[in-house]
Amino acid sequence: MSTGAPDNGHIHLSSPQGRWILATTILASGMALLDGTVVNVALPALGEQLDAGMAGLQWTVNAYTLTLAGLILLGGSLGDRYGRRKIFLIGVAWFALASALCGFAPTIETLIAARALQGIGGALLTPGSLAIIQATFVRADRPRAVGAWSGLGGVAAAVGPLLGGWLVETVGWRWVFLLNLPVAAVVMAIAVRHVPESRDTQAAGRFDVLGTLLAALALTGITYGLIEEGAGLLMILAGVACGAAFVVVEIRRSRPLAGAPGGHGVLAGRPNPGRPGGDGVSALVPVGLFRDRVFSAINLVTLVMYAAMGVVFFLLVVELQVAAGFSPVAAGSAMLPVTLLMLLLSARAGEVARRIGPRLPLTAGILLCAAGMLWMSGIGPGSHYLTDVLPPVIVFGLGLSAAVAPLTATVLATADERYAGVASGINNAVARTGGLLAVAAVPPLVGLTGDAYRDPAAFTAGFGTAMVASAVLMGASAVIAFTSVRRNVLAEPEAREPECHVHCAVTAPPLEPDHCKPLPSR
């Protein structure tokens, strides 16, 4: 057990403790990421055993994503308030217990409910893993640490289908979930011994229960309306209404009380992250974070990019089994090149982005992903791995290797360190929401409904259209990244433009004095 936590931001990645911290955050977030992809390869098998239709398969994926996206913001706030390590450990334990429930589920309805519980655990541990990195490592090591976290965590996401396929063929799909138990035990043992505690000592106000409820209802309504036949427009409109109410509530609660320290009062309308709003409740989404235009833009990039990725990871391994005749292991191993490329290149991509800025690596990576998706649209009956599957997968993997680390590091670099948990929670919620809505919306739009996964011809037709649509989404996110992420937010503070020069009283309300940092004299 650590005898005391050093000051935040003073641990070097090269130190023994730094390596242990990085290892436990990667294992934990990798476990959560793995469950976002490992299940996909098991969908045909569990669908047959539990007698589920296409909607049941969508809910098996989306029940997890729904609670993860809806509660991950609260998870980040809880970590900032009560201790990032403490909430991280609670999340890991919760995730393990929910995984056991998934492994023993007797019906598709029980499995869906257990997957929703699993998402709650993921919402507690995922933002904590990234916030721990941001709060404990020295600034110069953070891009490299985030790159390693992105690359090795992405390895778990990419290894998931291979591992899932092997488990389905050998011991059955239930072990896809039960495997999380020993991994969680290792994560908890390392974290208790080596990870220092960190928190936001200035956090105040009550938690935003209403905002959390509205966010969850918005996502649930829209998702249910997109997936379930007959629910349709009414549920979607109800979800949109809850989403609009959520935005109004968060804007109101991001305004500090009149006379609050560092604030200008409610009438000034100055969003102030982390402090209680007009009703004494801390905003779930501190609107002040979005005053940074790069932070806003990079989250929009995340939404569109992860929507496209969600469709690929949901449909590709099913297409390989249903239409191309691959075994579960062969279908899962199709994504192994992505694993290797991210392992080799993500940390380097983070370092390149630090030196030249995230704009070019991010844009180029996203465009490579789009090219890979277009190439994948030709996969179908008679496809061979070496000629039809491997080339687009390599292109897709190169794109992810170039894009993910700069994207993640940019999100954290544009937020103050004390809001690390909230910032990572927002970005994770945005990413999960993109995947959630895309997996709900795209299959019905391309004709993948009912028992389509039992009909190779019907599934192939829908799959090809879905890949083209996903490539278009990726292209849109590349345009947003190239036009919006213009300054190098990953550079050392003395190498950046002073924040006072970014915002002025003409274009926006002036920044707080403690955020207005001129360049040091030379």
Beta strands, then each sheet from edge to edge (+ up, - down):
end
